Structure formats: C-alpha cells, structure tokens
Amino acid sequence: MAETAIQKPMSAAATLAAIISSKRDAFAQVAPKHFSVERLVKLAHASLSRTPKLAQCTPESLLVQLMRCAELGLEPNSPLGGIHLVPFDNKKTGKTECQGIIDYRALVALARRSDQISAIAARVVYSRDQFDPIEDEHGVHFTFKQALGDRGEMTGVFAYARLKSGEVQFDQMAKSDVDRIRGRSKASSSGPWVTDFDEMAKKTVLRRLCKLLPLTTEAATVLAEEEAAEAEVAVELLPAQEPATQRQAKGLKERLQARVAAPEAPPVDEDVA
C-alpha cells in the first residue's frame, strides 16, 4: 500500500501571502489604471519576509492597509515611497494589527494631485543651517541654506506650498513638537519613526500645513484617517468642526473593511512563499 504523504501545516506568513494573492482582483477594482497590482502583491509578500511580525497581524488589518494602498495608488514598504506597513500590539483587543503610515514622499505626491498647488516641500533644520523666516504684510518669506558637512543637532522642520494663484503657505515646528506628535503614534518605537526620523519629521509639519491647502478628497481623507489613528479614537469621534473630513474618513474605512471582510485562506500554490 502506498504511503500517504503528510502535508505540512502552512506557516502564518504563507497563509497571509496566499490570502493577499487571492485579493488581486479586489485590489485591481479600486486601483488607478497606472498602478501595478502585481507589484503591490510582490511588495506585500516581501514585507512578510522582511518583517516577520507582520505575519502575526490579523488578516483584516493587513488587507485593509493593502486595499488602502491600491485605492490611493501608493506602494507598500516601497523604496520609492508610499505606505509603511507597521505591526503593533493593540492592548484593547489583545491582537497584533497592521497600521499603515504614509511617508513624506507619498504625502507630497497626494498633495500635488490638487490642480491648485504648483510647489510643495518640507525641510529639516539643524543648528548650523541658516534659516531665517520673516512674516510681514505680504506674507511669509524665508531663506534657508543647508550647512555643509556636520550640520549640528536638529532644531526643527518647516514646510511651504506655493499655490498657482501665487500665494505661499508656510508652517514650522520645533523638534520638541515633532517628538510630541511621535509620542501619539501607535508605531512610535518601530517602523519609519525609528528608521527614517527626518522623513517622518518632514511629513509631520507638511501634514499640518496641508490643513491650510486646497486638497483633493483622497488627500483630506488620508489626513483625517491618520489623525484618528494616532489619537487612538474611532473615526466617528473626529472633531465636529470638520464634518466633511469626518464623513470622508468614515466612508473610506467602511469601504475598505467591506472589501476584505472575513477573508478565507485559499489553497496555497507551490510558488507562494
């Protein structure tokens, strides 16, 4: 009698990789035409290998963030900039969940989708840099010259945006303010806050500046969603003075959750790692 082969149980990473692969069509339904769903899936698989704790995340939380990547046309954990997939332990639920953190370059890309913004950027200021912001009746003007070599210690960050109307919006933050924002993040001790602090500092001041800018609906929704996550409150508890943004964030969350509800692990192909 021939011996029956014993099938080894799937690892958590292989299970999640298979689930992600099975959602290709769902990702494609919401992604912009120029966006590569195949690359999204490959980057997600690679993330499971590079960050083993991601395999401990609930499938729904990971899929929600990948669906968010697809809908916004941003790549997960990409060297080109996009959304960082960061695992964190939710003390309220006792589960490990995936949080998506948009990086600086991705936020710039989202802001530039507005047809009213001609230029937007942020810079980190160090003690040996020359930075001189001046505000007068014509608005804010500044000069900035980055020091060569040792720039000293970080003192703050600033961001600016030029509208096509010619108006310039400007904002700046001290490093202590950035540190306070970092402390509110669920991923303050891991992910980009640890590996790319300068980029996250630039994103922090840019995100505050964006509140003064004419943004697209998707960019405004991203900002509202991130603020709700960092404050560890439900989307429904966003400030009452921003009803439109509240509805946008709530709608995005509900749509994404509906698309990935109750995912089941399909049979694993041999080429799925």
Buried (B, 14 or more C-beta within 10 A) or exposed (E): EEEEEEEEEBEBBBBBBBBBBBBBEBBBEBBEEEBEBEEBBBBBBBBBEEBEBBBBBBBBBBBBBBBBBBBBBBBBBBEEBBBBBBBBEBEEEEEBBBBBBBBBBBBBBBBBBBEEBEEBBBBBBBEBBEBEBEEEEEEBEBEEEEEEEEBEEBBBBBBBBBBEEEEBBBBBBEBEBBBEBBEEBBBBEBBBBEEBBBBBBBBBBBBBBBBEBBBBEBBBBBBBBBBBBBEEEEBEEBEEEBEEBBBBBBEBBEBBBEBBEEBEBEEBEEEBE
